[in-house]
Amino acid sequence: MTPKVVLVTGVSRFLGGHLAARFAANPDIERVLGVDTEPPPRDLLRRMGRAEFVRADIRNPLIAKVISTANVDTVVHASVTANPAGPTGRTAMKEMNVIGTMQLLAACQKSPKVRKLVVKSTSAVYGSSSRDPAVFTEDMGPKDLPSSGYAKDAVEVEGYVRGFGRRRPDVDVTTLRFTNFIGPRIDTVLTRYFALPVVPTILGYDARVQLLHSEDALAVLERATLHDLPGVFNVGGDGVLLLSQAIRRAGRLNLPVPSMAVPTVGGFFRSARLVDFSPDQMRFLNWGRVVDTTLLKKEFGFTPRWTTQQAFDDYVNGRGLKPLIDPETIEAAERGILAVAARFR
């Protein structure tokens, strides 16, 4: 059943803002409220059309008044994020992810009007370790429980969501475990990482990376909101890329770093405000992670438009990333080396 009043959290960011814009363009939805602590950028605010921006902090119990006063029947929690902002970003990020989710769920529990909850989670809940299976399914747990960062936040968030589902069995709850987002329009730790001229990797490791195009992510969130599809679903593009393959496709230079030097290198990039690597993200770049999407296709009824490789190539082309070294120069050098080797045969 199409919702009548939808509230979307995190609308100052790409996913939340563009999702609110999609709902605002749907004539079957009577009212769309976009909630965040700061207003969206002007161009995104224009895209949101008739969606109403509400400046509110979901960590504050007053969010309950917003939900009850507007008679919200559907809540899309899209503000759980892995991107800290500013010097105290990680502390604020954890508060928004965990405390914000607790207050939002408490507000939903109090409102008898709420009938659907859609939560943007992450495949990071499975962790990353040497003991991981080749592919994670929804019924699996992490081999090593995430101990910090975004992954730990997501584990706690999902725990609170399951508790809410038990207390309010009348509410349809959909939890979407997304793989890492990629695309020409979205800004994440990973998109900034692959845009570095020289990309640091961990010496001796070549992680398998599964990606999801940001447009597919929006389509999945929209489908979960407009249809009754309760449950937990892995969401990722088909196929994988090795980290080394992705770096080559982006035309970047690979810089293998000994594992003992990784914290120093990560600190350098963080202090230079290039990329802020958290410990769980470093483990991902070490071991990688791949999820099974059978339930997404068969029960949820969605097949991503872009494969992992296609999504990554669209990111490279859309961002205009050019090879640091001309491919013709590399080919000429390879021909020269082969010619010299042939003489010595």
C-alpha positions in Angstrom: 0.0 0.0 0.0 1.4 3.4 -1.0 2.2 5.5 2.1 0.5 8.8 2.6 2.9 10.7 4.8 6.6 9.8 4.6 9.4 11.1 6.8 13.0 10.7 5.6 16.0 11.3 7.8 19.4 12.5 6.6 18.1 14.7 3.8 21.1 17.0 3.7 23.1 14.1 2.3 22.9 12.5 -1.2 20.7 9.5 -0.5 18.2 11.1 1.9 17.8 14.2 -0.2 17.4 12.5 -3.5 15.1 9.9 -2.0 12.9 12.7 -0.6 12.9 14.2 -4.1 11.6 11.0 -5.6 8.8 10.8 -3.1 7.9 14.4 -3.7 7.5 13.6 -7.4 5.0 10.8 -6.6 1.5 12.1 -6.7 0.2 9.2 -4.7 2.2 10.4 -1.6 0.3 13.2 0.1 3.2 14.7 2.1 6.9 14.3 2.4 9.0 15.5 5.3 12.8 15.6 5.2 14.6 15.8 8.5 18.2 16.8 9.2 20.3 19.0 11.5 21.2 21.3 8.6 19.5 22.2 5.4 20.4 20.4 2.2 22.6 22.2 -0.4 20.6 24.6 -2.6 20.5 22.5 -5.7 19.4 19.5 -3.7 16.7 21.5 -1.9 15.4 22.6 -5.3 15.3 19.0 -6.5 13.2 18.1 -3.4 10.3 20.1 -4.8 7.3 20.0 -2.5 9.1 18.0 0.2 9.1 20.0 3.4 12.5 20.4 5.1 12.3 20.1 8.9 15.3 21.2 10.8 15.4 18.7 13.7 17.9 16.5 15.5 16.7 12.9 15.7 18.8 12.6 18.9 16.3 14.9 20.5 13.1 13.4 21.9 11.2 16.3 20.1 11.4 14.2 16.9 8.4 12.3 18.4 6.3 15.6 18.2 7.3 15.9 14.5 6.1 12.4 13.7 2.8 12.6 15.7 1.9 16.1 14.6 2.3 15.3 10.9 0.6 11.9 11.2 3.6 10.2 9.6 2.8 6.6 8.6 6.1 5.7 7.0 9.6 6.4 8.3 12.8 6.0 6.1 15.9 6.1 8.3 18.6 7.0 5.8 20.9 9.1 8.0 23.1 6.2 9.4 26.4 7.2 7.9 30.1 6.2 7.7 31.3 9.7 6.9 32.5 11.7 9.9 32.7 15.5 9.5 35.2 17.7 11.2 37.7 17.1 14.0 35.1 15.6 16.3 33.2 13.9 13.5 33.6 10.3 14.7 32.1 11.1 18.1 29.2 13.0 16.5 28.8 10.3 13.9 28.3 7.6 16.6 25.9 9.8 18.5 23.8 10.4 15.4 23.9 6.8 14.3 23.2 5.1 17.6 21.5 7.7 19.9 19.7 9.1 17.0 18.3 5.7 16.0 17.2 5.0 19.6 15.2 8.3 19.8 13.7 7.8 16.3 12.5 4.3 17.1 11.1 5.5 20.5 9.2 8.2 18.6 7.9 5.6 16.1 6.9 3.2 18.9 4.8 6.0 20.5 2.9 6.8 17.3 0.0 4.5 16.4 0.0 6.0 12.9 3.4 4.6 11.9 2.9 1.4 9.8 6.2 1.1 8.0 9.9 1.5 8.8 12.7 1.3 6.3 16.3 1.3 7.6 19.5 1.9 5.6 22.0 -0.4 7.1 25.3 -1.8 5.8 27.0 -5.1 4.9 29.7 -3.9 7.3 27.7 -5.6 10.1 29.4 -8.8 8.8 32.8 -7.4 9.6 36.0 -8.2 7.7 38.5 -10.9 8.7 40.6 -13.8 7.5 38.0 -16.2 8.7 35.1 -14.8 6.6 33.2 -17.1 4.2 33.4 -16.4 0.5 29.9 -15.0 0.5 27.7 -13.7 3.4 24.0 -14.5 3.5 21.5 -12.7 5.6 21.3 -15.4 8.3 25.1 -15.2 8.9 26.9 -13.2 11.6 30.4 -11.8 11.7 33.3 -14.1 12.4 34.9 -11.2 14.4 32.4 -8.8 15.8 33.2 -5.2 14.8 34.7 -3.4 17.8 34.6 0.2 16.6 33.5 2.7 14.0 30.6 2.6 11.5 30.4 -1.2 11.5 29.9 -1.3 15.3 27.3 1.5 15.0 25.4 -0.5 12.4 25.4 -3.7 14.6 23.9 -1.7 17.4 21.4 0.1 15.1 20.2 -3.3 13.8 19.8 -4.6 17.4 17.6 -1.6 18.3 15.6 -2.1 15.1 14.9 -5.8 15.9 13.8 -4.8 19.4 11.4 -2.2 17.9 10.0 -4.9 15.6 9.2 -7.1 18.6 7.5 -4.3 20.4 5.6 -3.1 17.4 4.7 -6.3 15.3 2.1 -4.3 13.5 4.8 -2.2 11.8 6.5 -3.6 8.6 10.2 -3.3 9.1 12.7 -3.5 6.2 16.4 -3.5 6.9 18.7 -3.0 3.9 22.3 -4.1 4.2 24.0 -2.1 1.5 27.5 -2.8 0.1 29.8 0.2 -0.5 28.2 2.9 -2.7 29.9 4.1 -5.8 28.8 6.5 -8.5 29.7 9.9 -10.2 27.3 11.9 -7.9 27.8 10.4 -4.5 30.7 11.4 -2.1 31.9 8.6 0.3 35.2 7.5 1.8 35.6 5.0 -1.0 35.0 7.5 -3.8 37.6 9.8 -2.3 40.0 6.8 -1.8 39.9 5.8 -5.5 40.3 9.4 -6.6 43.7 9.7 -4.8 46.6 10.0 -7.3 48.5 7.3 -5.4 46.3 4.8 -3.7 47.7 3.0 -0.6 47.0 -0.7 -0.2 48.1 -3.3 2.3 51.2 -5.2 1.1 50.4 -8.8 0.4 46.6 -8.4 0.2 44.2 -7.9 -2.6 40.7 -7.5 -1.2 37.5 -8.5 -3.1 35.3 -5.5 -3.4 31.5 -5.6 -4.1 29.9 -2.2 -5.0 26.5 -0.8 -5.5 25.7 2.2 -7.8 24.1 5.0 -5.9 21.2 5.1 -8.3 20.5 1.5 -7.6 20.6 2.3 -3.9 17.9 5.0 -4.4 15.8 2.6 -6.4 16.0 -0.1 -3.6 15.0 2.4 -0.9 12.1 3.7 -3.0 10.8 0.2 -3.7 11.1 -0.8 0.0 9.0 2.3 0.9 6.3 2.0 -1.7 5.7 -1.8 -1.3 5.2 -4.1 1.7 8.5 -6.0 1.8 9.5 -6.6 5.4 12.7 -8.5 6.2 16.5 -8.2 6.0 18.1 -8.0 2.6 21.6 -7.8 1.3 21.9 -5.2 -1.4 24.9 -5.2 -3.8 25.8 -5.3 -7.5 26.6 -8.6 -9.2 30.2 -9.6 -9.4 33.3 -8.3 -7.6 36.5 -6.4 -8.4 39.8 -7.1 -6.8 41.2 -3.9 -5.2 44.1 -3.9 -7.6 41.8 -4.2 -10.6 39.7 -1.2 -9.4 42.8 0.9 -8.9 44.0 0.1 -12.4 40.5 0.8 -13.9 40.6 4.3 -12.2 44.1 5.0 -13.7 45.6 5.4 -10.3 49.0 4.2 -9.0 49.0 1.4 -6.4 51.2 2.0 -3.3 51.6 -1.3 -1.3 52.2 -0.4 2.4 53.5 -2.8 5.0 50.7 -3.5 7.6 52.8 -2.0 10.4 52.9 1.3 8.5 49.2 1.5 7.8 48.2 3.5 10.9 50.9 6.1 10.0 49.7 6.4 6.4 46.1 6.5 7.4 46.9 9.3 9.9 48.7 11.3 7.1 45.7 11.1 4.8 43.4 12.0 7.6 45.5 15.0 8.7 45.7 16.2 5.1 41.8 15.9 5.0 42.0 13.6 1.9 40.4 10.4 3.3 39.5 9.6 6.9 40.1 5.8 7.2 38.5 4.2 10.3 39.8 0.9 11.6 36.8 -1.1 10.2 37.4 0.5 6.8 41.0 -0.5 6.9 40.0 -4.0 7.7 37.7 -3.9 4.7 40.6 -2.8 2.4 42.6 -5.7 3.9 40.1 -8.6 3.6 37.2 -7.3 1.5 33.6 -8.5 1.8 31.1 -10.1 -0.6 27.4 -10.7 0.1 24.7 -13.0 -1.5 21.8 -11.1 -3.1 19.5 -14.0 -3.9 16.8 -12.8 -1.5 17.0 -9.3 -3.0 16.2 -10.7 -6.4 13.7 -13.4 -5.5 11.8 -12.1 -2.5 12.4 -8.3 -2.7 12.0 -8.4 -6.5 14.9 -6.2 -7.5 18.0 -6.8 -9.7 20.6 -3.9 -9.7 20.9 -2.2 -13.1 24.7 -1.9 -12.7 27.1 -4.7 -11.9 30.0 -3.9 -9.6 32.3 -3.4 -12.6 29.8 -1.3 -14.5 29.1 0.9 -11.4 32.8 1.5 -10.9 33.4 2.3 -14.5 30.5 4.8 -14.4 32.1 6.4 -11.4 35.4 6.7 -13.2 33.9 8.1 -16.4 31.5 10.4 -14.5 34.2 11.9 -12.3 36.5 12.3 -15.3 39.4 10.4 -13.7 42.3 10.3 -16.2 45.2 7.8 -16.0 48.2 9.4 -14.3 50.5 7.7 -16.8 49.5 7.7 -20.5 48.5 4.1 -21.5 50.4 4.5 -24.8 53.5 5.2 -22.8 53.1 2.0 -20.8 52.4 0.0 -23.9 55.5 1.4 -25.6 57.6 0.5 -22.5 56.1 -3.0 -22.5 56.9 -3.5 -26.2 60.5 -2.3 -25.6 60.9 -4.7 -22.7 59.6 -7.6 -24.8 61.9 -6.7 -27.7 64.9 -6.7 -25.4 63.9 -10.0 -23.8 63.5 -11.5 -27.3 67.1 -10.6 -28.2 68.4 -12.5 -25.2 66.5 -15.6 -26.0 
